[in-house]
Amino acid sequence: DAGVTQSPTHLIKTRGQQVTLRCSPKSGHDTVSWYQQALGQGPQFIFQYYEEEERQRGNFPDRFSGHQFPNYSSELNVNALLLGDSALYLCASSLASGLNEQYFGPGTRLTVT
Amino acid sequence: GENVEQHPSTLSVQEGDSAVIKCTYSDSASNYFPWYKQELGKGPQLIIDIRSNVGEKKDQRIAVTLNKTAKHFSLHITETQPEDSAVYFCAARRGSHGATNKLIFGTGTLLAVQP
């Protein structure tokens, strides 16, 4: 049973560029949540997708956007990158019905220079 | 606003001793409290969780307690082993079942188990 997978593992971008991160949920899961984890901090909620719609959003600017595909996989897009966007981006998947425990992927380490 | 405080930020114990990490949450509507273990270079791993209708839950060497009146919950690890060394995060969420709500995380505890 494959767990949550994310790609790429690492990414280096220049300030002002755009980036797309990808996530495949755990088999059987239908909900994907994205979190940003700065160094030495706990994960911060960005947004959550269910049934291909953004269901809930954290305190992040519109530069952060996402998408969920019919196969439940998801993308996180960040436009006009800032140095402060450097972080570990985590994807978590869950099943909306039932206990809704969230399982995390290994993350994508984004460095903005 | 929603907030989860976690203490201590670092904890060093001798192998075989117990470790306790404590969290306090602010949102009285929170009903679900998971604990995650994060090893270096990896994503958080769910190790145990508790829902508001339960006061205590145990899984082998790990136990979690919840005091909803005081808005406190704690992680207890007994007979610690070097492989328990990691960063531990507590979290809180509204909706214990079938809900699609965000997790609010604490700031983490770096646990070091000395052999």
Interface residues (C-beta under 8 A of the other chain):
Chain A: V4 T31 S33 Y35 G40 Q41 G42 P43 Q44 F45 Q48 Y50 R55 Q56 G58 L90 A92 S94 A96 S97 G98 L99 N100 E101 Q102 Y103 F104 G105 P106 G107
Chain B: V4 Q6 Y32 P34 Y36 G41 K42 G43 P44 Q45 L46 D49 F89 A91 G95 H97 G98 A99 T100 N101 K102 L103 I104 F105 G106 T107 G108
